[in-house]
Amino acid sequence: MRFFDLALLMKPDERTGQTFPPFPLLSKGWALLDVLGAPLQGSLEGLEQHRLPSLWSIFNESGVNQIRRAMENGELI
């Protein structure tokens, strides 16, 4: 298992295996998702709209609910 932020910096063909969490831990990583071809998948799509200003990825109540639903649906472990 790899941290998402580290996997994001790898070449696309080397991004195998599971990442944790399934989104960037550091706020700076969000700007790299589209540039490096690693968009969020499934029910996490659009999660970036719910971020709060911080060095780390912190979400407002709507974002937390979106993550919670993904966990309840079995999309996140």
WOCOR-V511207 format. One record per residue. RES is the residue in one small letter. PSI is psi in degrees with one decimal (NA if undefined). D_FIRST is the distance of its C-alpha to the first C-alpha in Angstrom with 2 decimals. Layout:
RES,PSI,D_FIRST  RES,PSI,D_FIRST
This chain:
m,141.2,0.00  r,153.5,3.80  f,138.7,6.98  f,-43.0,9.14  d,-37.6,11.92  l,-42.0,10.61  a,-33.7,9.59  l,-32.4,13.03  l,-5.9,14.80  m,164.0,13.81  k,145.4,16.30  p,-38.9,16.03  d,-8.9,15.99  e,-3.9,12.99  r,71.6,10.77  t,161.2,9.25  g,178.1,6.40  q,142.3,5.17  t,154.2,5.48  f,131.4,6.88  p,178.2,9.77  p,25.0,10.92  f,164.1,13.47  p,138.9,14.26  l,-38.9,14.52  l,139.6,17.47  s,-32.8,20.51  k,-25.4,21.06  g,-25.2,18.02  w,-34.9,19.87  a,-19.1,22.57  l,-12.0,20.30  l,-55.2,18.96  d,-39.6,22.09  v,-40.6,22.90  l,7.3,19.72  g,44.6,19.73  a,60.2,16.75  p,154.8,18.63  l,146.0,17.32  q,161.6,17.72  g,-138.6,19.62  s,-3.1,20.96  l,-7.2,19.15  e,131.2,21.46  g,0.5,23.89  l,-29.6,21.90  e,-22.3,22.73  q,-13.5,26.33  h,13.5,25.67  r,149.0,24.33  l,153.5,26.49  p,119.4,27.44  s,159.7,25.11  l,-37.1,22.95  w,163.2,19.96  s,106.7,19.25  i,139.3,21.74  f,153.1,23.29  n,-177.8,26.75  e,-39.3,27.63  s,-40.3,27.35  g,-41.2,23.81  v,-40.8,22.80  n,-37.0,24.61  q,-42.5,22.84  i,-42.0,19.38  r,-43.3,20.96  r,-40.4,22.35  a,-37.4,19.07  m,-43.9,17.68  e,-30.6,20.97  n,-1.0,20.85  g,9.6,17.56  e,-24.5,15.87  l,145.2,13.38  i,NA,11.92
